Amino acid sequence: MNFIRRPFSLFFVILSSLFAPFVTSALESVDFYQVKAKDFGNVLPVPVFETQPSEIYYNVGKVIGYANAVGDAIANQDLNRVTFESTVGALDDLSNEIQLTVNRIYLIKETAVDEAMRDAGTEAIKRFNDWNVGFGYREDIYRAIQAYADTKPELTGEHAKLLEETILDFKRLGFHLPQTTRDELELLQKRVSTLATDFGSNIRNATAVLTFTKEELDGVPESFLSQDGIKTGEDAYSISANVTWHYITVMENAINPATREKVFIARYSLAQAENTPVLQEIVELRCEIASKLGYGSWFDFKTEIKMAKNEKTVRNFVDDLIDGLDPKFKAENAIFQKMKAADVGDPDVTFDLWDWRYYRNKYKKDEFSVDTEALRKYFAYEQCLNGMFAIYERIFGLKIEQVESPYKWEESVTMHVISDAATEEPLGFFYLDMFPREGKYNHFASFGIIQGKQLDDGTYQRPVNALICNFPPPEGDNKPSLLSYNEVTTLFHEFGHCMHSLLTRSEFIRFSGTSVPRDFVEAPSQMLEYWLESKEVLDTFAANYQDPEDKIDGDLIDKIVESNKATVGGHYRRQLTFCSIDLELHGPACRHGDALDVIESSNAVFEKVLFPVPEDTSFVTYFGHLTGYDGGYYGYAWADAIAADMATVFEQAPGGYLDEEVGLRLRREIYETGGSRDMNESIRAFLGRERSLKPFLNNLGIETE
């Protein structure tokens, strides 16, 4: 699962569920690009990171004080002389000033090496979130915004959209309700905000280290077992179930089912004690909030501002996919069960969820000669990174260069600049923090730090972004980090989010880059995953790190694609399980006022949609998307459908996936526009037609008329 961490903005916390690479011989300084940006009327800011806990607390307090003063100015103006600039424009300006501090501190909270800095970041974000909820409920500011709306200004484009969505923000906060109800909502929102921060911090801090003998890890590659920190004794190997690449490597390769079961249970019980009561309360409070606001469910509340619009549409979409995949899912499981039966000598043996990754991987090896571990030699991290940069440069008309970073929160972090290749206009900076360490955010995500925005002085503020990933680290000086095919796919996906952030041209921060409906935000990145099904694309960078002339055979690429499609039933039913858990926790219980046990309910979904899980496991306590993508996990599947359709434009182009004309159209119509216009309009502009579900359904093996 990949995740894009959307930046903070006013009302965001409330309304979104609270929430050694490319090197040249000499690196240019950051100053060089900052000066160059001025030639294009741009500002290219560089974050100044806090280095002491006291600085974190001081700067959050400072930005809150500033925001209160701006809020007072908006509220106290003459309501007979309000303007766009003094109301909704002023709020967007304030959102920018807030993000310049809070996004940076959120990143520190998730990545700082020093535990004291992470803890300070957590407490500071809690303070900010609590303040932000209260600020959103300021009636005096609402009166000023409404006074401007009452003038019925003749606005167009982004200006009209900004006013419309700002007014909707206040409705979604309950400003159409009595004051006593709004007061209750404010307290509930503050509580959910605090709990959501705790939920995420508990996930980040959760660990589960299991020790096995070499025999118990039979089948696990020696290259993995020889990694620093894994071999911890003469015949002792420590596996961290909370480290994703540890977990997947063992689950895909360990022959002993008892080993797989043990690692699975550890993974699916992470943060159980800490997060079970937290999530239980979050879900109950969300239902109460939705009810007070007049929505049928939290899901209805969250989808109102997305492409899907309501829970019913999402439920039909998800249920139809579950049903459509059922024949393929059952056929795949029958094959895997027979494989397990043959291995253990019991024709009636149960096929469990902790067997799925292993037998899917084994099936790909046996039937398609696709050995995911053997493929790693073609995907050395640095050559993948450089190759990906070259591909994105080509199709989007860009130039990507590493620069000297004025600050690193960890030694391996690097900083890069993206420029337009034709004009040399600097478009933004990004950081790469790519390998795991203790206390660091433990999945894969794109973090916005500074967003694109037109400033009052006429200059344009270019964005800054960070990719926070957890790829296998290099093995000493002699062996580089070697990625799996799926990890390369993740790299392309996450950098797609980075592109979406940095290429923006939106006037207002509210619509900058990835600030689009959550059920679309994954589509541009998911589309770029199709590039890795093309030999033409892979040949530009994928080669044996010990023998550059050794490329991946074209037939093998076809087999990779074919093997993925042959096992897509289980893969996608797993994704739809997560969608269904989100629906279960935020739909029926809200509607009927039922007391819902989050663990029991989510485990029941696993049994219904995928496989039964042990009763004492609690996948949802480690399911970080429930505070950020709550009421929205379906967005991955929804966006997948759009991405599959968008990919056909490249497939049908003269230059295929490397077609520069189509790439430029994608940049102009999707990346640059961000959320500044209706998403359906942007999709139509890129496709040149209405969108279709057929490519997506065909990829899933679901027949269409």
C-alpha positions as CSV (number, residue, x, y, z in Angstrom):
1,M,0.0,0.0,0.0
2,N,1.3,3.4,-0.9
3,F,0.2,6.6,0.7
4,I,0.4,10.3,-0.2
5,R,0.5,12.5,2.8
6,R,-1.6,15.5,1.8
7,P,-0.3,18.8,3.3
8,F,-2.1,20.8,6.0
9,S,-4.5,23.6,5.1
10,L,-7.2,25.4,6.9
11,F,-10.0,23.0,7.6
12,F,-7.9,20.1,6.3
13,V,-7.6,18.4,9.7
14,I,-11.3,18.6,10.2
15,L,-12.6,17.7,6.8
16,S,-10.2,14.9,5.9
17,S,-10.9,12.8,9.0
18,L,-8.3,14.7,10.9
19,F,-6.0,13.1,9.6
20,A,23.4,7.9,-3.4
21,P,21.3,8.6,-6.2
22,F,21.8,10.8,-9.3
23,V,25.1,12.6,-8.9
24,T,27.0,14.8,-11.3
25,S,30.7,15.5,-11.0
26,A,29.9,18.7,-9.1
27,L,26.7,19.7,-7.5
28,E,25.2,23.2,-8.0
29,S,24.2,25.1,-4.8
30,V,20.6,25.7,-3.9
31,D,21.3,29.4,-4.3
32,F,22.0,28.9,-8.0
33,Y,18.5,27.7,-8.7
34,Q,16.9,30.2,-6.4
35,V,18.5,33.0,-8.4
36,K,17.5,31.4,-11.7
37,A,13.9,31.1,-10.5
38,K,13.6,34.8,-10.2
39,D,14.1,35.1,-14.0
40,F,10.8,33.4,-14.4
41,G,9.0,35.4,-11.7
42,N,9.2,32.5,-9.3
43,V,10.3,32.0,-5.7
44,L,12.0,28.7,-5.0
45,P,12.0,28.4,-1.2
46,V,14.2,26.0,0.9
47,P,12.7,24.8,4.2
48,V,14.7,25.8,7.3
49,F,14.2,22.8,9.6
50,E,14.0,22.9,13.3
51,T,16.9,21.1,15.1
52,Q,15.8,21.4,18.7
53,P,12.5,20.4,20.4
54,S,12.2,24.0,21.7
55,E,12.3,25.3,18.2
56,I,9.4,23.1,17.2
57,Y,7.2,24.3,20.1
58,Y,8.2,27.9,19.5
59,N,7.5,27.9,15.8
60,V,4.1,26.2,16.1
61,G,3.1,28.7,18.8
62,K,4.4,31.5,16.5
63,V,2.3,30.4,13.5
64,I,-0.8,29.9,15.6
65,G,-0.4,33.5,17.0
66,Y,0.1,34.8,13.5
67,A,-3.0,32.9,12.2
68,N,-5.1,34.3,15.0
69,A,-4.1,37.8,14.1
70,V,-5.0,37.2,10.5
71,G,-8.3,35.6,11.5
72,D,-9.0,38.7,13.6
73,A,-8.3,41.0,10.6
74,I,-10.6,39.0,8.4
75,A,-13.4,39.0,11.0
76,N,-13.1,42.7,12.0
77,Q,-13.2,44.2,8.6
78,D,-16.2,46.3,7.4
79,L,-18.6,43.7,6.1
80,N,-20.0,46.2,3.7
81,R,-16.6,46.5,1.9
82,V,-15.5,42.8,1.8
83,T,-13.6,41.6,-1.3
84,F,-12.3,38.3,-2.6
85,E,-8.8,39.2,-1.5
86,S,-9.9,40.1,2.1
87,T,-11.9,36.9,2.6
88,V,-11.4,33.7,0.8
89,G,-8.2,34.9,-0.8
90,A,-6.9,35.8,2.7
91,L,-7.8,32.4,4.0
92,D,-5.8,30.8,1.2
93,D,-2.9,33.0,1.9
94,L,-3.1,32.1,5.6
95,S,-3.2,28.4,4.7
96,N,0.1,28.9,2.9
97,E,1.8,30.5,5.8
98,I,0.5,27.8,8.1
99,Q,1.8,25.0,5.8
100,L,5.2,26.5,5.6
101,T,5.7,25.6,9.3
102,V,3.3,22.7,10.0
103,N,4.1,20.5,7.0
104,R,7.8,20.7,8.0
105,I,7.1,19.8,11.6
106,Y,4.9,16.9,10.5
107,L,7.8,15.6,8.4
108,I,10.1,15.9,11.4
109,K,7.6,13.9,13.5
110,E,7.8,11.1,11.0
111,T,11.5,11.1,10.1
112,A,13.7,12.6,12.7
113,V,16.6,10.4,13.9
114,D,16.3,11.9,17.4
115,E,13.4,10.4,19.4
116,A,13.0,13.7,21.3
117,M,12.4,15.6,18.1
118,R,9.8,13.0,16.9
119,D,8.0,13.3,20.3
120,A,8.1,17.1,20.1
121,G,6.8,17.0,16.6
122,T,3.9,14.7,17.7
123,E,3.0,17.0,20.6
124,A,3.3,20.1,18.4
125,I,1.0,18.6,15.8
126,K,-1.6,17.8,18.4
127,R,-1.5,21.4,19.6
128,F,-1.9,22.6,16.1
129,N,-4.7,20.3,15.2
130,D,-6.6,21.3,18.3
131,W,-6.2,24.9,17.5
132,N,-7.1,24.3,13.8
133,V,-10.4,22.8,14.8
134,G,-11.2,25.8,16.9
135,F,-10.2,28.2,14.2
136,G,-12.5,26.5,11.8
137,Y,-15.4,27.1,14.1
138,R,-14.9,30.9,14.4
139,E,-18.3,32.3,13.5
140,D,-16.9,35.9,13.1
141,I,-14.7,34.6,10.2
142,Y,-17.7,32.7,8.7
143,R,-19.7,35.9,8.8
144,A,-17.1,37.8,6.7
145,I,-16.9,35.0,4.2
146,Q,-20.7,34.8,3.9
147,A,-20.9,38.5,3.6
148,Y,-18.7,38.3,0.5
149,A,-20.7,35.4,-0.9
150,D,-23.9,37.4,-0.4
151,T,-22.6,40.0,-2.8
152,K,-23.0,37.3,-5.5
153,P,-19.6,38.2,-7.2
154,E,-19.2,37.3,-10.8
155,L,-16.2,34.9,-10.5
156,T,-14.8,32.4,-12.9
157,G,-12.3,29.5,-12.9
158,E,-10.2,29.0,-9.8
159,H,-11.7,32.0,-8.0
160,A,-15.3,30.7,-8.4
161,K,-14.2,27.3,-7.3
162,L,-12.4,28.6,-4.2
163,L,-15.4,30.6,-3.0
164,E,-17.8,27.7,-3.6
165,E,-15.6,25.2,-1.8
166,T,-14.9,27.5,1.1
167,I,-18.6,28.0,1.7
168,L,-19.1,24.3,1.6
169,D,-16.3,23.9,4.2
170,F,-18.5,25.9,6.7
171,K,-21.5,23.8,5.9
172,R,-19.6,20.7,6.5
173,L,-18.5,22.1,9.9
174,G,-22.2,22.6,10.8
175,F,-22.6,26.4,10.5
176,H,-26.2,25.8,9.3
177,L,-26.9,24.3,12.8
178,P,-27.6,25.9,16.2
179,Q,-24.7,27.2,18.2
180,T,-25.0,24.5,20.9
181,T,-24.6,21.8,18.2
182,R,-21.6,23.5,16.7
183,D,-20.0,23.7,20.1
184,E,-20.5,20.0,20.5
185,L,-19.1,19.3,17.1
186,E,-16.0,21.4,17.8
187,L,-15.3,19.3,20.9
188,L,-15.8,16.1,19.1
189,Q,-13.6,17.2,16.2
190,K,-10.8,18.2,18.6
191,R,-11.0,14.8,20.3
192,V,-10.8,12.9,17.0
193,S,-7.9,15.1,15.9
194,T,-5.9,14.2,19.0
195,L,-6.8,10.5,18.7
196,A,-5.8,10.4,15.0
197,T,-2.4,11.8,15.8
198,D,-2.0,9.2,18.6
199,F,-3.1,6.4,16.2
200,G,-0.5,7.3,13.6
201,S,2.3,7.7,16.2
202,N,1.5,4.3,17.7
203,I,1.8,2.7,14.3
204,R,5.1,4.4,13.7
205,N,6.4,3.2,17.1
206,A,5.1,-0.4,16.8
207,T,7.7,-3.1,16.5
208,A,7.7,-6.9,16.6
209,V,11.0,-8.7,16.3
210,L,10.9,-12.5,15.9
211,T,13.9,-14.8,16.1
212,F,14.1,-17.9,14.0
213,T,16.7,-20.6,13.2
214,K,18.1,-21.1,9.7
215,E,16.0,-24.2,9.3
216,E,12.8,-22.3,10.2
217,L,13.7,-19.8,7.5
218,D,14.4,-22.4,4.8
219,G,13.6,-20.9,1.4
220,V,14.3,-17.3,2.4
221,P,17.2,-16.0,0.2
222,E,20.7,-16.0,1.7
223,S,21.1,-12.4,0.4
224,F,18.4,-11.4,2.8
225,L,19.6,-13.4,5.8
226,S,23.1,-12.0,5.4
227,Q,21.8,-8.4,5.8
228,D,23.2,-6.4,8.7
229,G,21.0,-6.8,11.8
230,I,19.2,-9.9,10.7
231,K,21.8,-12.6,11.7
232,T,21.9,-12.0,15.4
233,G,23.5,-15.2,16.6
234,E,25.2,-18.4,15.6
235,D,21.9,-19.9,14.4
236,A,19.6,-16.9,15.2
237,Y,18.0,-14.6,12.7
238,S,15.8,-11.6,13.7
239,I,12.9,-10.7,11.5
240,S,11.1,-7.4,12.1
241,A,7.4,-7.9,11.2
242,N,6.9,-4.1,11.2
243,V,9.5,-3.6,8.5
244,T,7.6,-4.2,5.2
245,W,10.4,-5.6,3.2
246,H,11.3,-8.1,6.0
247,Y,7.7,-9.2,6.2
248,I,7.1,-9.6,2.4
249,T,10.5,-11.4,1.9
250,V,9.7,-14.0,4.6
251,M,6.0,-14.4,3.6
252,E,6.9,-15.0,-0.1
253,N,9.8,-17.4,0.5
254,A,9.7,-19.2,3.8
255,I,8.8,-22.8,3.1
256,N,7.7,-23.6,6.7
257,P,4.0,-22.7,7.1
258,A,4.5,-22.3,10.9
259,T,7.1,-19.6,10.2
260,R,4.8,-17.7,7.9
261,E,2.0,-18.0,10.4
262,K,4.1,-16.6,13.2
263,V,5.3,-13.6,11.1
264,F,1.8,-13.0,9.8
265,I,0.2,-12.9,13.3
266,A,2.9,-10.6,14.5
267,R,2.3,-8.2,11.6
268,Y,-1.5,-8.4,12.0
269,S,-1.3,-7.6,15.7
270,L,1.0,-4.6,15.6
271,A,-0.1,-1.7,17.9
272,Q,-3.0,-3.8,19.1
273,A,-2.9,-2.8,22.7
274,E,-2.3,0.8,22.0
275,N,-4.6,1.4,19.0
276,T,-7.6,-0.8,19.7
277,P,-9.3,1.7,22.2
278,V,-8.0,4.6,20.1
279,L,-9.6,3.4,16.9
280,Q,-12.8,2.3,18.7
281,E,-13.3,5.8,20.0
282,I,-12.4,7.4,16.6
283,V,-15.0,5.4,14.8
284,E,-17.7,6.1,17.3
285,L,-16.9,9.8,17.4
286,R,-17.0,10.0,13.6
287,C,-20.4,8.4,13.5
288,E,-21.6,10.9,16.1
289,I,-20.2,13.8,14.1
290,A,-21.8,12.6,10.8
291,S,-25.1,12.2,12.6
292,K,-25.1,15.7,14.1
293,L,-24.2,17.2,10.7
294,G,-27.1,15.4,9.1
295,Y,-25.3,12.8,7.0
296,G,-26.3,9.2,6.7
297,S,-22.9,8.0,7.6
298,W,-19.3,9.1,8.0
299,F,-18.8,7.6,4.5
300,D,-21.5,9.9,3.1
301,F,-19.8,12.8,4.8
302,K,-16.3,12.0,3.4
303,T,-17.4,11.2,-0.1
304,E,-19.5,14.3,-0.6
305,I,-16.5,16.2,-1.9
306,K,-15.1,13.3,-3.9
307,M,-15.8,12.0,-7.4
308,A,-18.0,9.2,-6.0
309,K,-20.2,11.6,-4.0
310,N,-21.9,9.1,-1.6
311,E,-21.5,5.8,0.2
312,K,-24.1,4.0,-2.0
313,T,-22.0,4.6,-5.2
314,V,-18.9,3.4,-3.5
315,R,-20.6,0.3,-2.0
316,N,-22.0,-0.7,-5.4
317,F,-18.6,-0.1,-7.0
318,V,-16.8,-2.3,-4.4
319,D,-19.4,-5.0,-4.2
320,D,-19.6,-5.3,-8.0
321,L,-15.8,-5.8,-8.2
322,I,-15.9,-8.4,-5.4
323,D,-18.6,-10.3,-7.2
324,G,-17.0,-9.9,-10.6
325,L,-13.7,-11.3,-9.3
326,D,-15.2,-14.2,-7.4
327,P,-14.8,-16.9,-10.1
328,K,-11.1,-15.9,-10.7
329,F,-10.4,-15.6,-7.0
330,K,-11.8,-19.1,-6.3
331,A,-10.0,-20.6,-9.3
332,E,-6.7,-19.2,-8.1
333,N,-7.2,-20.4,-4.5
334,A,-8.0,-23.9,-5.8
335,I,-4.7,-24.0,-7.5
336,F,-2.8,-22.7,-4.5
337,Q,-4.6,-25.1,-2.1
338,K,-3.6,-28.1,-4.3
339,M,0.0,-26.8,-4.2
340,K,0.0,-26.7,-0.4
341,A,-1.7,-30.1,-0.2
342,A,1.1,-31.6,-2.3
343,D,3.7,-29.9,-0.1
344,V,2.3,-31.1,3.2
345,G,0.9,-34.4,2.0
346,D,-2.7,-33.7,3.1
347,P,-5.3,-33.2,0.4
348,D,-7.7,-31.5,2.9
349,V,-5.2,-29.1,4.3
350,T,-6.6,-25.6,4.9
351,F,-5.3,-22.8,2.8
352,D,-4.7,-19.8,5.0
353,L,-4.1,-16.1,4.4
354,W,-0.4,-16.5,5.5
355,D,0.0,-19.0,2.7
356,W,-1.2,-16.7,0.0
357,R,1.9,-14.7,-0.7
358,Y,4.1,-17.8,-0.6
359,Y,2.0,-19.9,-3.1
360,R,1.3,-16.9,-5.3
361,N,5.1,-16.4,-5.6
362,K,5.7,-20.2,-6.0
363,Y,3.0,-20.4,-8.7
364,K,4.7,-17.5,-10.6
365,K,8.0,-19.4,-10.4
366,D,6.6,-22.8,-11.4
367,E,4.2,-21.8,-14.1
368,F,5.7,-18.6,-15.5
369,S,9.4,-19.0,-14.6
370,V,9.1,-15.6,-12.7
371,D,11.5,-15.7,-9.7
372,T,11.0,-12.3,-8.0
373,E,14.2,-12.7,-5.9
374,A,16.3,-13.6,-9.0
375,L,15.0,-10.5,-10.7
376,R,16.5,-8.2,-8.1
377,K,19.9,-8.3,-9.8
378,Y,18.4,-6.2,-12.6
379,F,17.1,-3.5,-10.2
380,A,20.0,-2.0,-8.3
381,Y,18.5,1.0,-6.5
382,E,20.7,3.7,-8.0
383,Q,20.4,2.6,-11.6
384,C,16.6,2.3,-11.1
385,L,16.5,5.8,-9.7
386,N,18.7,7.3,-12.4
387,G,16.7,5.4,-15.1
388,M,13.4,6.6,-13.7
389,F,14.6,10.2,-13.6
390,A,15.6,9.9,-17.3
391,I,12.2,8.5,-18.2
392,Y,10.3,11.2,-16.4
393,E,12.7,13.8,-17.9
394,R,11.9,12.5,-21.4
395,I,8.1,12.2,-21.3
396,F,7.5,15.4,-19.3
397,G,10.2,17.6,-20.8
398,L,12.2,18.0,-17.6
399,K,15.7,18.1,-16.1
400,I,16.4,16.5,-12.7
401,E,19.6,17.3,-10.9
402,Q,21.0,16.7,-7.4
403,V,21.9,19.8,-5.4
404,E,23.9,20.5,-2.3
405,S,21.4,20.3,0.5
406,P,21.8,23.0,3.2
407,Y,20.3,20.6,5.7
408,K,19.8,16.8,6.1
409,W,17.8,15.2,8.8
410,E,19.7,12.0,8.2
411,E,23.0,11.5,6.4
412,S,21.6,9.5,3.4
413,V,19.0,12.1,2.6
414,T,19.6,13.8,-0.8
415,M,18.1,16.9,-2.3
416,H,17.2,17.4,-6.0
417,V,15.8,20.1,-8.3
418,I,13.4,19.7,-11.2
419,S,13.5,22.2,-14.1
420,D,11.8,22.6,-17.4
421,A,14.1,21.2,-20.0
422,A,13.2,23.7,-22.7
423,T,13.2,26.9,-20.7
424,E,15.4,25.9,-17.8
425,E,12.8,27.3,-15.4
426,P,13.3,25.7,-11.9
427,L,10.1,24.0,-10.9
428,G,10.8,22.8,-7.4
429,F,13.0,20.8,-5.0
430,F,12.5,17.4,-3.6
431,Y,14.2,15.3,-0.9
432,L,14.8,11.5,-1.0
433,D,14.8,9.5,2.3
434,M,14.7,6.0,1.0
435,F,15.9,3.4,3.5
436,P,14.5,2.2,6.9
437,R,15.7,3.1,10.3
438,E,14.4,3.0,13.8
439,G,11.6,5.4,14.6
440,K,11.1,6.4,10.9
441,Y,7.7,6.3,9.1
442,N,7.6,2.7,8.0
443,H,5.8,2.7,4.7
444,F,6.1,4.6,1.4
445,A,4.7,8.1,1.0
446,S,5.1,11.5,-0.7
447,F,5.1,14.3,1.8
448,G,4.3,17.9,0.7
449,I,6.5,20.5,2.5
450,I,5.8,23.7,0.5
451,Q,3.0,24.0,-2.0
452,G,2.7,25.9,-5.2
453,K,0.9,29.2,-5.0
454,Q,0.6,32.6,-6.7
455,L,1.9,35.2,-4.1
456,D,0.5,38.7,-3.6
457,D,3.6,40.3,-5.1
458,G,3.0,38.5,-8.4
459,T,5.7,35.9,-8.0
460,Y,4.9,32.1,-7.9
461,Q,6.0,30.0,-5.0
462,R,7.4,26.7,-6.4
463,P,6.9,23.5,-4.3
464,V,9.1,21.4,-2.2
465,N,8.4,17.7,-1.6
466,A,9.9,14.7,0.1
467,L,9.7,11.0,-0.7
468,I,9.8,8.9,2.5
469,C,10.4,5.2,1.6
470,N,11.7,2.0,3.1
471,F,13.6,0.0,0.4
472,P,16.1,-2.7,1.3
473,P,19.4,-1.0,2.2
474,P,22.7,-1.7,0.5
475,E,24.7,-4.6,1.8
476,G,28.0,-2.9,2.7
477,D,30.3,-1.4,0.1
478,N,30.2,-4.3,-2.4
479,K,26.5,-5.0,-2.9
480,P,24.0,-2.2,-3.7
481,S,20.4,-2.1,-2.6
482,L,18.6,-4.5,-4.9
483,L,14.9,-3.9,-5.4
484,S,12.1,-6.3,-6.3
485,Y,10.0,-5.7,-9.4
486,N,7.2,-4.6,-7.1
487,E,9.5,-2.2,-5.2
488,V,10.5,-0.6,-8.5
489,T,6.8,-0.2,-9.2
490,T,6.4,1.5,-5.9
491,L,9.3,3.8,-6.7
492,F,7.7,4.9,-10.0
493,H,4.4,5.3,-8.2
494,E,5.6,7.5,-5.4
495,F,7.7,9.6,-7.7
496,G,4.6,10.1,-9.7
497,H,3.1,11.8,-6.6
498,C,6.2,14.0,-6.4
499,M,5.7,15.0,-10.0
500,H,2.1,15.8,-9.4
501,S,3.1,18.1,-6.5
502,L,6.0,19.9,-8.2
503,L,4.6,20.5,-11.6
504,T,1.6,22.5,-10.4
505,R,0.6,25.8,-11.9
506,S,-2.5,26.3,-9.7
507,E,-3.1,29.8,-8.5
508,F,-4.3,28.9,-5.0
509,I,-2.7,26.5,-2.5
510,R,-6.1,24.8,-2.0
511,F,-5.8,23.4,-5.6
512,S,-2.0,22.9,-5.7
513,G,-0.6,19.6,-7.1
514,T,-2.1,16.6,-5.3
515,S,-4.9,18.7,-3.7
516,V,-7.5,16.9,-5.9
517,P,-10.4,14.6,-4.9
518,R,-9.0,11.7,-2.9
519,D,-10.5,9.2,-5.2
520,F,-8.5,10.6,-8.0
521,V,-5.2,11.4,-6.3
522,E,-3.7,8.0,-6.9
523,A,-4.6,7.8,-10.6
524,P,-1.6,9.7,-12.1
525,S,0.8,7.6,-10.1
526,Q,-1.0,4.3,-10.6
527,M,-0.9,5.0,-14.4
528,L,2.9,5.3,-14.3
529,E,3.1,1.7,-13.0
530,Y,2.2,0.5,-16.5
531,W,5.6,1.7,-17.7
532,L,7.2,-1.3,-16.0
533,E,5.3,-3.7,-18.3
534,S,7.2,-2.4,-21.3
535,K,10.5,-3.9,-22.4
536,E,11.3,-0.6,-24.2
537,V,11.0,1.2,-20.9
538,L,12.8,-1.4,-18.8
539,D,15.7,-1.6,-21.2
540,T,16.5,2.0,-20.5
541,F,17.7,1.2,-16.9
542,A,17.1,-2.5,-15.9
543,A,20.3,-4.4,-16.3
544,N,22.3,-6.9,-14.2
545,Y,24.3,-4.7,-11.8
546,Q,27.3,-7.0,-12.3
547,D,27.0,-7.2,-16.1
548,P,25.3,-4.1,-17.8
549,E,24.9,-6.0,-21.1
550,D,22.6,-8.5,-19.4
551,K,19.1,-7.1,-19.8
552,I,15.7,-8.6,-18.9
553,D,14.5,-10.9,-21.7
554,G,11.4,-9.7,-23.4
555,D,9.6,-13.0,-22.9
556,L,10.3,-12.7,-19.2
557,I,8.6,-9.3,-19.1
558,D,5.6,-10.8,-20.8
559,K,5.6,-13.6,-18.3
560,I,5.7,-11.1,-15.4
561,V,2.7,-9.3,-16.8
562,E,0.9,-12.6,-17.5
563,S,1.7,-14.0,-14.0
564,N,0.4,-10.8,-12.4
565,K,-2.9,-11.1,-14.3
566,A,-3.0,-14.8,-13.5
567,T,-2.9,-14.0,-9.7
568,V,-4.8,-10.6,-9.8
569,G,-7.9,-12.2,-8.3
570,G,-6.3,-12.6,-4.8
571,H,-4.3,-9.4,-5.1
572,Y,-7.4,-7.3,-5.8
573,R,-9.7,-9.1,-3.4
574,R,-7.2,-8.2,-0.7
575,Q,-7.4,-4.5,-1.8
576,L,-11.2,-4.8,-1.8
577,T,-11.0,-6.3,1.7
578,F,-9.4,-3.1,2.9
579,C,-12.1,-1.0,1.1
580,S,-14.8,-3.1,2.7
581,I,-13.3,-2.7,6.2
582,D,-13.4,1.1,5.6
583,L,-17.0,0.8,4.5
584,E,-18.0,-1.4,7.4
585,L,-16.4,0.9,10.1
586,H,-17.8,4.1,8.6
587,G,-21.1,3.1,7.0
588,P,-23.7,0.8,8.6
589,A,-22.7,1.4,12.2
590,C,-23.2,5.2,11.7
591,R,-26.5,4.6,9.9
592,H,-28.1,2.3,12.5
593,G,-26.4,3.6,15.6
594,D,-25.0,0.2,16.3
595,A,-22.2,-0.5,18.8
596,L,-19.5,-1.8,16.5
597,D,-16.4,-3.7,17.7
598,V,-13.7,-2.5,15.3
599,I,-11.6,-5.7,15.6
600,E,-14.5,-8.1,15.4
601,S,-16.1,-6.3,12.5
602,S,-12.9,-6.0,10.5
603,N,-12.0,-9.6,11.0
604,A,-15.4,-10.6,9.8
605,V,-14.8,-8.7,6.6
606,F,-11.6,-10.6,6.1
607,E,-13.5,-13.9,6.4
608,K,-16.2,-12.7,4.0
609,V,-14.1,-11.1,1.3
610,L,-10.7,-12.8,1.5
611,F,-9.7,-15.4,4.1
612,P,-10.5,-15.9,7.8
613,V,-7.9,-14.5,10.2
614,P,-7.2,-15.5,13.8
615,E,-9.6,-13.8,16.2
616,D,-6.8,-12.4,18.3
617,T,-5.3,-10.5,15.3
618,S,-6.1,-6.9,14.7
619,F,-5.1,-5.7,11.2
620,V,-6.9,-2.4,11.7
621,T,-4.8,-1.3,14.6
622,Y,-1.9,-1.0,12.0
623,F,-4.0,0.2,9.1
624,G,-2.7,3.8,9.0
625,H,-5.0,4.7,6.1
626,L,-7.9,4.8,8.6
627,T,-6.7,8.2,9.7
628,G,-6.1,10.0,6.4
629,Y,-7.9,7.8,3.9
630,D,-10.9,7.0,6.1
631,G,-14.1,6.9,4.0
632,G,-11.7,6.9,1.1
633,Y,-9.7,3.7,0.8
634,Y,-11.9,2.7,-2.2
635,G,-10.1,5.5,-3.9
636,Y,-7.2,3.2,-4.9
637,A,-9.6,1.0,-6.9
638,W,-11.5,4.0,-8.2
639,A,-8.3,5.6,-9.3
640,D,-7.0,2.3,-10.7
641,A,-10.0,2.3,-13.1
642,I,-9.1,5.8,-14.3
643,A,-5.4,5.0,-14.5
644,A,-6.0,2.0,-16.7
645,D,-8.0,4.1,-19.1
646,M,-5.4,6.9,-19.1
647,A,-2.6,4.4,-19.8
648,T,-4.3,3.4,-23.0
649,V,-3.5,6.8,-24.4
650,F,0.2,6.1,-24.1
651,E,-0.3,2.5,-25.3
652,Q,-1.9,3.8,-28.5
653,A,0.5,6.6,-29.1
654,P,3.3,6.4,-31.7
655,G,6.0,6.5,-29.0
656,G,4.2,4.2,-26.7
657,Y,4.9,4.8,-23.0
658,L,7.8,7.1,-23.9
659,D,5.6,9.3,-26.2
660,E,6.7,12.9,-25.5
661,E,3.6,14.5,-26.9
662,V,1.2,12.5,-24.7
663,G,3.5,13.0,-21.8
664,L,3.4,16.8,-22.2
665,R,-0.4,16.6,-22.4
666,L,-0.5,14.6,-19.2
667,R,1.7,17.3,-17.6
668,R,-0.5,20.2,-18.8
669,E,-3.9,18.7,-18.3
670,I,-3.5,16.7,-15.1
671,Y,-0.3,17.6,-13.2
672,E,-0.3,21.4,-13.7
673,T,-4.0,21.9,-13.2
674,G,-4.2,20.0,-9.9
675,G,-7.6,20.6,-8.3
676,S,-8.2,23.9,-10.0
677,R,-11.0,22.6,-12.2
678,D,-13.5,19.7,-12.0
679,M,-11.6,16.4,-12.2
680,N,-13.9,15.0,-14.8
681,E,-13.0,17.9,-17.1
682,S,-9.2,17.3,-16.6
683,I,-9.6,13.6,-17.3
684,R,-11.6,14.3,-20.5
685,A,-9.0,16.9,-21.6
686,F,-6.3,14.3,-21.3
687,L,-8.2,11.4,-22.8
688,G,-9.8,13.4,-25.6
689,R,-13.1,11.5,-24.8
690,E,-15.3,10.2,-21.9
691,R,-13.6,7.7,-19.6
692,S,-14.2,4.0,-19.8
693,L,-14.2,1.1,-17.2
694,K,-13.3,-1.5,-19.9
695,P,-9.5,-1.4,-19.7
696,F,-9.6,-1.8,-15.9
697,L,-12.1,-4.6,-15.9
698,N,-10.1,-6.4,-18.7
699,N,-7.0,-6.1,-16.5
700,L,-8.9,-7.9,-13.7
701,G,-10.1,-10.6,-16.0
702,I,-13.7,-9.5,-15.7
703,E,-15.5,-9.9,-19.0
704,T,-17.3,-6.9,-20.4
705,E,-19.7,-6.6,-23.3
